[in-house]
Amino acid sequence: MLASIIRTVVPVIVGVLLGWAAKVGLDLPEGPVTQLVTIVITGAYYALARWVESWWPAAGRILLAAGLTKKQPSYDVAA
């Protein structure tokens, strides 16, 4: 479960940081615009990282988990 948590939190952190960076020098209103930019950037980053992972697993692990885990999450079917 730790691998899935890490692989969820890392893209969100990257999305927030990139969202802040995207606002530098722009006079955007706070609130909804910031949240929307963060969501779009986070989704795009995650999609790109998953695509990279399909071609280069080691690079994808670094992008998705910041090197904190080498495991991909596995989900068992509930009994």
N, C-alpha and C positions, 0 to 999 in steps of 0.2 A: 504494500500500500504506500510505503514511503516514496517509491519511484513515481507513482502516479501523482502524488502531492507535489513533489519537486518539479515534475514536468508540467504541472499546471501553474504553479506559482512563478517559475522563472519567466515564461512568456508574459505574464501579467506585469512583472517588475520591469521587464524590457519595454513593454508597451507604454507603461507609465513614464519611464525615463525618456523614451523617444517622443512621447506626446509632449512632455515638458520642453524637449529640445525643439520640437516643431513650432512651439509657440514663441520661441525666442525671436524678438524683433517684430512680432506681429501683435497688433492691438485687438486681440480676440476677447469677447466677453467671457467671464468666468462661468462655471456651472455646466449647463448642458453642452456647450460647444467643447469644453475640455473633456467631458465624459465621452462624447461622441468620437472625438479625435483619438482618445485613448483606446476605446473599443475597436475602432477600425484598424489602428496600428497594431494592437495586440493580435487581432484575428489574422491580419496579413502576415505578421511575424511568425505566428504559429503555423500557418499554412505553408509558408516558405520553408520553415525549419523541418516540417514533416516531409516535404518534397525532397529537401536535401538529404534527410535521413534515409529515404528510399534508395538514393543513389550512393551516398557515402555515409554509412551507419555511424562511424566515429565522429564525423563532423556534425551530424544530426544530434548525437548525444550531447555534444558540447553546446550546441545552440539551444537545445531543449532543457538540459539539466545543468548547464554551467559546469559540467564535469563532476557534479556531486554524486551521480550514480551512473552506473553503466547498464542498469537493468531497464528493460522496457516493461511497462505495466502489463500484467496479464489479468484478465477478468474471467473468473470461473462462473459457470452457469449454476444458479442457485438450485439446490435439490428440492 
